[in-house]
Amino acid sequence: MRALLQLLRTGRGWRADAPAAAGLGWGVSTGMGPRRAMALYRTEERGQPYSQDYRLFFKNVAGHYISPFHDIPLKVDSKEENGIPTKKARNDEYENLFNMVVEVPRWTNAKMEIATEEPLNPIKQDVKNGKLRYVANIFPHKGYIWNYGALPQVLSRGEVIHVKILGILALIDEGETDWKLIAINANDPEASKFHDIGDVKKFKPGYLEATLNWFRFYKVPEGKPENQFAFNGEFKNKAFALEVIKSTHECWKALLMKKCNGGAINCTNVQVCDSPFHCSQEEAKSLVESVSFSLSKESNEEEQVWHFLGK
């Protein structure tokens, strides 16, 4: 699922825009930028940024390549993260902490996403009809208005941060439900004030409305109609969101154990040892080294264009 930081978003359907089964989305975080989750994960770039060859691979604290989709725990209170025991859950607030992989930093335009169909699921730029995809600037919004990413182990640019789930929005994309999680960075100075979707309305008036409008119009510059929403565009609360996460995580577990058909989703992983898709550290290293390593200082980023939509 995809998540939005300042608030969080999730992906859709089986794969949605996020890694794993019914896909949870990216999140938006309030205030501060994304921060690494206890510095347990690092990234390695391969290929030229803003090209179809660009890939961002993930490593754990030991320097071994991993899949951000399958090998990073969903919950922060998991017993282990890459073999390192985590603190025990102390209260309900801690139980609501999830890992989020940031695919798209706030205010940027390149549509980056976890490559669910590739081994080790690196982050890459989405391509449609042979062209790299960019989100348009629709006045007054510049690119993505939150840090956008995915929850691992649910169906997922590289930062891994701890987030508190606050609510969820159901976007309808080509007839499928594309869940968008609303969350806040657990390290944000204001995080202690936010416990549910109602707190967003209270402390960040206008923020949810801006989020709804962004998702409603962001495809219009491509000549597509406005997006539609389930529940009449109502943001559902934390309890509803946690049930969606729980359901999609169960789908992911069935996928990794080959108990269901994941279609083109690549389930290669390094740390789910009882999965039939498990690979060794040496095999993972070979997979990464087969990808071009060329990096250039030249930028191929798309020229910035602003769109003004009339009523």
LINKA-V617856 format. One record per residue. RES is the residue in one small letter. OMEGA is omega in radians with two decimals (999 if undefined). BURIAL is # if it has 16 or more other C-alpha atoms within 10 Angstrom, else .. D_FIRST is the distance of its C-alpha to the first C-alpha in whole Angstrom. Layout:
<<RES & OMEGA & BURIAL & D_FIRST> <RES & OMEGA & BURIAL & D_FIRST>>
//
This chain:
<<m & 3.14 & # & 0> <r & -3.14 & # & 4> <a & 3.12 & # & 7> <l & 3.11 & # & 10> <l & -2.74 & # & 13> <q & 2.86 & # & 16> <l & -3.01 & # & 13> <l & 3.06 & # & 9> <r & 3.11 & # & 7> <t & -3.12 & # & 3> <g & -3.04 & # & 4> <r & 2.96 & # & 7> <g & -3.12 & # & 9> <w & -3.07 & # & 10> <r & 3.14 & # & 8> <a & 3.13 & # & 7> <d & -3.10 & # & 6> <a & -3.06 & # & 4> <p & 2.87 & # & 7> <a & -2.98 & # & 8> <a & -2.99 & # & 8> <a & 3.00 & # & 7> <g & 2.97 & # & 4> <l & -2.99 & # & 1> <g & -3.08 & # & 3> <w & 3.11 & # & 7> <g & 3.04 & # & 9> <v & -3.14 & # & 13> <s & -3.10 & # & 15> <t & 2.97 & # & 19> <g & -2.98 & # & 22> <m & 3.10 & . & 22> <g & -3.10 & # & 20> <p & 3.10 & # & 18> <r & -3.09 & # & 20> <r & 3.13 & # & 19> <a & 3.08 & # & 19> <m & 3.10 & . & 22> <a & -3.14 & . & 23> <l & -3.05 & # & 21> <y & 3.07 & # & 20> <r & -3.14 & # & 22> <t & 3.12 & # & 21> <e & -3.13 & . & 23> <e & 3.02 & # & 24> <r & -3.08 & # & 25> <g & -3.09 & # & 26> <q & 3.07 & # & 27> <p & -3.11 & # & 24> <y & 3.02 & # & 24> <s & -3.14 & # & 25> <q & 3.14 & . & 23> <d & -3.04 & . & 25> <y & 3.06 & # & 23> <r & 3.08 & # & 20> <l & -3.12 & # & 19> <f & -3.08 & # & 19> <f & 3.05 & # & 19> <k & 3.04 & # & 21> <n & -3.06 & # & 22> <v & 3.11 & . & 25> <a & 3.13 & . & 27> <g & 3.14 & . & 26> <h & 3.13 & # & 25> <y & 3.14 & # & 22> <i & 3.03 & # & 19> <s & 3.09 & # & 16> <p & 3.14 & # & 13> <f & -2.98 & # & 11> <h & -2.98 & # & 13> <d & 3.05 & # & 16> <i & -3.09 & # & 14> <p & 3.07 & # & 14> <l & -3.07 & # & 11> <k & 3.08 & # & 14> <v & -3.11 & # & 16> <d & 3.04 & # & 19> <s & -3.10 & # & 19> <k & 3.14 & . & 22> <e & 2.96 & . & 22> <e & -3.10 & # & 20> <n & 3.08 & # & 22> <g & -3.12 & . & 25> <i & -3.13 & . & 25> <p & 3.09 & . & 25> <t & 3.14 & . & 23> <k & 3.12 & . & 25> <k & 3.09 & . & 25> <a & -3.08 & . & 23> <r & -3.11 & . & 26> <n & -3.11 & . & 25> <d & -3.12 & . & 22> <e & 3.14 & . & 21> <y & 3.11 & # & 20> <e & -3.10 & . & 19> <n & 3.14 & # & 16> <l & -3.14 & # & 15> <f & 3.00 & # & 12> <n & 3.06 & # & 12> <m & 3.07 & # & 10> <v & -3.13 & # & 11> <v & 3.11 & # & 12> <e & -3.08 & # & 12> <v & 3.08 & # & 14> <p & -3.13 & # & 17> <r & 3.10 & # & 18> <w & 3.07 & . & 20> <t & -2.99 & # & 20> <n & -3.08 & # & 20> <a & -3.11 & # & 19> <k & -3.13 & # & 15> <m & 3.13 & # & 14> <e & 3.07 & # & 11> <i & -3.12 & # & 11> <a & -3.04 & # & 13> <t & -3.09 & # & 12> <e & -3.13 & # & 15> <e & 3.10 & # & 18> <p & -3.12 & # & 19> <l & 2.97 & # & 18> <n & 3.08 & # & 15> <p & 3.02 & # & 16> <i & 3.12 & # & 15> <k & 3.07 & # & 17> <q & -3.12 & # & 17> <d & -3.13 & # & 16> <v & 3.08 & . & 20> <k & -3.11 & . & 21> <n & 3.08 & . & 24> <g & -3.11 & . & 25> <k & 3.07 & . & 24> <l & -3.09 & # & 22> <r & 3.07 & # & 20> <y & 3.04 & # & 20> <v & -3.09 & # & 19> <a & 2.97 & # & 22> <n & 3.11 & # & 24> <i & -3.03 & # & 24> <f & 0.15 & . & 27> <p & -3.02 & . & 27> <h & 3.08 & . & 23> <k & 3.11 & # & 23> <g & 3.08 & # & 20> <y & -3.07 & # & 17> <i & 3.05 & # & 18> <w & 2.91 & # & 15> <n & -3.03 & # & 14> <y & -3.11 & # & 11> <g & -3.07 & # & 8> <a & 2.98 & # & 5> <l & 3.10 & # & 6> <p & 3.08 & # & 8> <q & 2.95 & # & 9> <v & 3.06 & # & 6> <l & 999 & # & 6> <s & 999 & # & 6> <r & 3.02 & # & 15> <g & 3.10 & # & 16> <e & 3.04 & # & 16> <v & -3.06 & # & 15> <i & 3.08 & # & 15> <h & -3.10 & # & 15> <v & 3.03 & # & 14> <k & 3.12 & # & 15> <i & -3.12 & # & 12> <l & -3.10 & # & 14> <g & -3.05 & # & 13> <i & 3.12 & # & 10> <l & -3.11 & # & 11> <a & 3.05 & # & 11> <l & 3.07 & # & 12> <i & -3.09 & # & 14> <d & 3.13 & . & 14> <e & 3.06 & . & 16> <g & 3.13 & . & 17> <e & 3.08 & . & 13> <t & -3.14 & # & 11> <d & -3.06 & # & 8> <w & 3.08 & # & 6> <k & -3.12 & # & 7> <l & 3.06 & # & 7> <i & -3.08 & # & 11> <a & 3.10 & # & 12> <i & 3.09 & # & 15> <n & -3.11 & # & 16> <a & 3.13 & # & 18> <n & 3.12 & # & 21> <d & -3.13 & # & 22> <p & -3.12 & . & 25> <e & -3.03 & . & 24> <a & -3.08 & # & 22> <s & 3.14 & . & 24> <k & -3.02 & . & 24> <f & -3.13 & # & 21> <h & -3.10 & # & 20> <d & -3.05 & # & 18> <i & 3.12 & # & 18> <g & 3.13 & # & 22> <d & 3.09 & . & 22> <v & 3.11 & # & 20> <k & -3.08 & . & 23> <k & -3.00 & . & 26> <f & 3.12 & . & 25> <k & -3.10 & . & 23> <p & -3.14 & . & 25> <g & -3.07 & . & 24> <y & 3.14 & # & 21> <l & 3.10 & # & 18> <e & 3.11 & . & 21> <a & 3.11 & . & 20> <t & 3.13 & # & 17> <l & -3.14 & # & 17> <n & 3.13 & . & 20> <w & -3.14 & # & 18> <f & 3.13 & # & 15> <r & -2.98 & # & 18> <f & -2.91 & # & 20> <y & 3.10 & # & 19> <k & -3.10 & # & 20> <v & 3.11 & . & 23> <p & 3.10 & # & 25> <e & -3.13 & . & 24> <g & -3.13 & . & 26> <k & 3.12 & . & 23> <p & 3.08 & . & 23> <e & 3.08 & . & 21> <n & 3.11 & # & 18> <q & -3.09 & # & 18> <f & 2.98 & # & 16> <a & 3.12 & . & 16> <f & 3.13 & . & 18> <n & 3.11 & . & 20> <g & 3.14 & # & 18> <e & 3.03 & . & 18> <f & 3.11 & # & 16> <k & -3.03 & # & 15> <n & -3.08 & # & 16> <k & -3.11 & # & 15> <a & 3.12 & . & 16> <f & -3.13 & . & 14> <a & -3.12 & # & 11> <l & 3.08 & # & 12> <e & 3.09 & . & 13> <v & 3.12 & # & 9> <i & -3.14 & # & 8> <k & -3.13 & . & 11> <s & -3.11 & . & 11> <t & 3.11 & # & 8> <h & 3.08 & # & 10> <e & 3.08 & . & 13> <c & 3.12 & # & 12> <w & 3.14 & # & 11> <k & 3.09 & # & 14> <a & 3.13 & # & 16> <l & -3.10 & # & 15> <l & 3.11 & # & 16> <m & 3.12 & . & 19> <k & 3.12 & . & 20> <k & 3.08 & . & 20> <c & -3.11 & . & 18> <n & -3.13 & . & 18> <g & 3.14 & # & 15> <g & -3.08 & . & 17> <a & -3.13 & . & 17> <i & 3.12 & # & 14> <n & -3.04 & # & 16> <c & 3.11 & # & 16> <t & -3.12 & # & 19> <n & -3.09 & # & 19> <v & -2.95 & # & 21> <q & 3.07 & # & 21> <v & -2.90 & # & 20> <c & -3.12 & . & 24> <d & 3.09 & . & 24> <s & 3.09 & # & 21> <p & -3.14 & . & 23> <f & -3.10 & # & 21> <h & 3.07 & # & 22> <c & -3.12 & # & 24> <s & 3.09 & . & 27> <q & 3.13 & . & 27> <e & 3.11 & . & 29> <e & 3.12 & . & 28> <a & 3.13 & # & 25> <k & 3.12 & . & 27> <s & 3.13 & . & 29> <l & -3.12 & . & 25> <v & -3.09 & # & 25> <e & 3.09 & . & 28> <s & 3.13 & . & 29> <v & -3.12 & . & 27> <s & -3.11 & . & 29> <f & -3.03 & . & 29> <s & 3.07 & . & 31> <l & -3.14 & . & 30> <s & 3.11 & . & 32> <k & 3.14 & . & 33> <e & -3.13 & . & 33> <s & 3.08 & . & 30> <n & -3.08 & . & 29> <e & -3.10 & . & 27> <e & 3.10 & . & 27> <e & -3.09 & . & 29> <q & 3.09 & . & 28> <v & 3.13 & . & 29> <w & 3.12 & . & 29> <h & 3.11 & . & 28> <f & -3.06 & . & 30> <l & 3.09 & . & 29> <g & -3.13 & . & 32> <k & 999 & . & 31>>
//
